[in-house]
Amino acid sequence: MKITIRPAQKEDAELIAIVVTSAINTEEGNSLFPIFLELAQMEHSQYSYNNTLVAEVDGKAAGAIVGYDGAKLHELRTPLLELIRRQRGENLKIEEETSAGEFYLDSIAVLPPYRGLGVGEKLLTSMIQKASKFGHTCIGLLVDEENPRAEKLYQKIGFQRKNPTTFLGHKMWHLQLSTL
């Protein structure tokens, strides 16, 4: 079995939308799939293929991770808010899950047939390396308090709890990793 990590391409938009809706893990997330699909195809959005790495196992798409500079959250989120307003008539207010000074790991998911093979860890370490390459020394993410398995993986890599928070109605932990 060979796991490879590569930059996403526009053609990976469906996989990216699957990853983001899996990370949201609610019916609401699933109903937003068309919006995330459109965002993934954009060059400059929170869920753009430009912000994504794809994992392949023996040449087949197995998962992906989305990450970006926290200082760019507002500009990257604008297309999401505009699409929701245009398509659903809603003016969403979404909490800020990151900020300047942090490279933010927004969404990660591994497709069911590839779970437990080390794909998630490889995606995480590859995105951390990408962030470090661009000069980021603080990597952050949110993990649902009800997902201790994911938190265990993050802690194995070196992430530490910083503070509890609420995001989209869920109790979360804000975790950070220092690459210094």
PEMODA-V588533 format. One record per pair of residues at least 4 apart in sequence whose ideal C-beta (glycine too) atoms are under 7 Angstrom apart, sorted by the first residue. I is the first residue (numbers start at 1). GAP is how many residues later the second one is. D is the distance in Angstrom with one decimal. If there is no record, write none. Layout:
((I GAP D) (I GAP D))
This chain:
((1 56 6.1) (1 57 6.2) (1 116 6.7) (2 56 5.6) (3 52 6.1) (3 54 5.6) (3 115 6.5) (3 116 5.8) (3 119 5.2) (4 52 5.0) (5 48 5.4) (5 50 5.5) (5 117 6.0) (5 118 6.5) (5 121 4.2) (6 47 6.9) (6 48 5.6) (6 50 6.9) (7 46 6.3) (8 4 4.3) (8 8 6.3) (8 41 4.1) (8 44 3.7) (8 45 6.4) (8 46 4.9) (8 56 6.4) (9 40 5.9) (10 31 5.7) (10 39 5.3) (12 4 5.8) (12 37 5.7) (12 40 6.9) (12 42 5.4) (13 4 6.3) (13 24 5.6) (13 27 3.8) (13 28 4.5) (13 36 6.3) (14 4 6.5) (14 23 6.3) (15 4 6.4) (15 39 6.5) (15 46 5.2) (15 49 5.6) (16 4 6.4) (16 24 3.8) (16 31 6.0) (16 33 6.3) (16 36 5.4) (16 48 5.7) (16 50 6.8) (17 4 6.2) (17 16 5.5) (17 19 4.0) (17 20 4.1) (17 23 5.4) (18 4 6.1) (19 4 6.4) (19 44 6.7) (19 45 4.5) (19 47 6.9) (19 88 5.5) (19 89 6.9) (19 90 4.2) (20 4 6.6) (20 16 4.7) (20 27 5.5) (20 46 6.8) (20 87 4.8) (21 8 4.4) (21 9 5.5) (21 11 6.6) (21 12 5.3) (21 15 6.1) (22 87 3.9) (23 84 3.9) (23 85 6.6) (23 86 5.6) (24 5 2.9) (25 4 6.3) (27 4 6.5) (28 4 6.6) (32 4 5.8) (33 4 6.2) (34 4 6.6) (35 4 6.3) (35 48 5.0) (35 49 6.4) (35 52 6.5) (36 4 6.1) (36 11 5.7) (37 4 6.9) (38 45 6.3) (39 6 4.4) (39 7 6.7) (39 8 4.3) (39 9 6.9) (39 40 6.0) (39 41 5.9) (39 44 6.8) (40 7 5.2) (40 8 6.6) (40 9 5.8) (42 6 5.3) (42 37 5.9) (43 5 6.1) (43 7 5.9) (44 4 6.1) (45 31 6.0) (45 34 4.2) (45 35 6.6) (46 22 7.0) (46 30 4.2) (46 31 5.2) (46 34 5.6) (46 60 6.7) (47 19 5.8) (51 15 5.3) (51 16 6.2) (51 17 4.6) (52 12 5.4) (52 13 6.8) (52 14 5.0) (53 11 6.5) (53 12 5.3) (53 70 6.2) (53 73 5.5) (53 74 5.6) (53 77 6.9) (54 7 6.2) (54 10 4.9) (55 7 4.7) (55 8 4.6) (55 9 6.7) (55 64 4.8) (55 67 6.2) (55 68 5.1) (56 4 6.0) (56 5 5.9) (56 6 5.9) (57 5 4.3) (57 57 5.3) (57 60 6.7) (57 62 6.5) (62 48 6.1) (62 49 5.6) (62 52 3.8) (62 57 5.1) (63 46 5.7) (63 47 3.6) (63 48 5.7) (63 51 6.3) (63 56 5.2) (63 57 6.8) (63 60 6.0) (64 45 7.0) (65 40 6.5) (65 43 4.3) (65 58 4.3) (65 59 6.8) (65 62 4.9) (66 40 4.5) (66 41 4.5) (67 36 6.2) (67 37 6.2) (67 38 4.6) (67 39 6.1) (67 60 4.7) (67 64 6.6) (68 4 5.9) (68 8 5.9) (68 36 6.1) (68 38 6.8) (69 34 6.0) (70 28 3.5) (70 29 5.1) (70 30 5.9) (70 31 6.8) (70 32 4.1) (70 33 6.6) (70 34 4.5) (70 70 6.9) (71 29 3.8) (72 4 5.1) (73 4 5.8) (73 23 6.4) (73 25 5.6) (74 4 6.8) (77 4 6.1) (78 4 6.1) (79 4 6.2) (80 4 6.5) (81 4 6.2) (81 11 5.9) (82 4 6.1) (83 4 5.7) (84 4 5.3) (84 6 5.4) (84 8 5.3) (85 4 6.9) (85 5 6.4) (85 6 5.8) (95 72 5.4) (97 7 6.9) (97 45 5.5) (97 70 5.5) (98 4 5.2) (98 6 3.7) (98 42 5.8) (101 37 5.9) (102 36 4.9) (102 38 4.3) (103 28 3.8) (103 33 3.8) (103 35 6.9) (103 36 5.0) (104 36 5.5) (104 37 6.8) (105 22 6.1) (105 34 6.4) (105 36 4.1) (108 12 6.4) (108 15 5.9) (108 16 6.8) (110 4 5.3) (110 5 5.1) (110 9 4.7) (110 10 5.0) (114 5 5.0) (118 4 5.8) (119 4 6.3) (120 4 6.4) (120 33 6.1) (121 4 6.3) (121 32 6.4) (121 36 6.8) (122 4 6.1) (123 4 6.4) (124 4 6.3) (124 33 5.6) (125 4 6.4) (125 32 6.6) (126 4 6.5) (127 4 6.4) (128 4 6.3) (128 11 5.6) (128 49 6.8) (128 51 6.8) (129 4 6.3) (130 4 6.9) (131 5 4.1) (131 8 5.6) (132 4 6.3) (132 47 4.9) (137 41 6.3) (137 42 5.0) (137 43 5.1) (138 38 5.9) (138 40 6.0) (139 37 6.7) (139 38 4.5) (139 40 6.7) (140 34 6.4) (140 35 6.7) (140 36 4.7) (141 13 6.7) (141 18 7.0) (141 34 5.5) (142 23 6.8) (142 25 5.5) (142 30 4.4) (142 32 5.8) (143 4 5.8) (143 7 5.3) (143 8 4.8) (143 11 6.2) (143 29 6.3) (143 30 5.2) (143 32 6.0) (144 26 5.4) (144 28 5.7) (145 26 4.5) (145 27 6.4) (145 28 6.2) (147 4 6.4) (148 4 6.1) (149 4 7.0) (150 4 6.5) (151 4 6.1) (151 22 6.6) (152 4 6.4) (153 4 6.9) (154 5 4.0) (154 21 5.4) (155 4 5.7) (157 20 6.8) (158 19 5.0) (159 16 4.0) (159 17 6.4) (159 18 4.7) (160 15 6.4) (160 16 6.3) (161 12 5.1) (161 14 5.9) (162 12 4.8) (162 13 6.5) (162 14 5.0) (163 11 5.1) (164 7 6.7) (164 9 6.1) (165 7 5.2) (165 9 5.2) (166 4 6.8) (166 5 5.9) (166 6 6.7) (167 5 5.0))
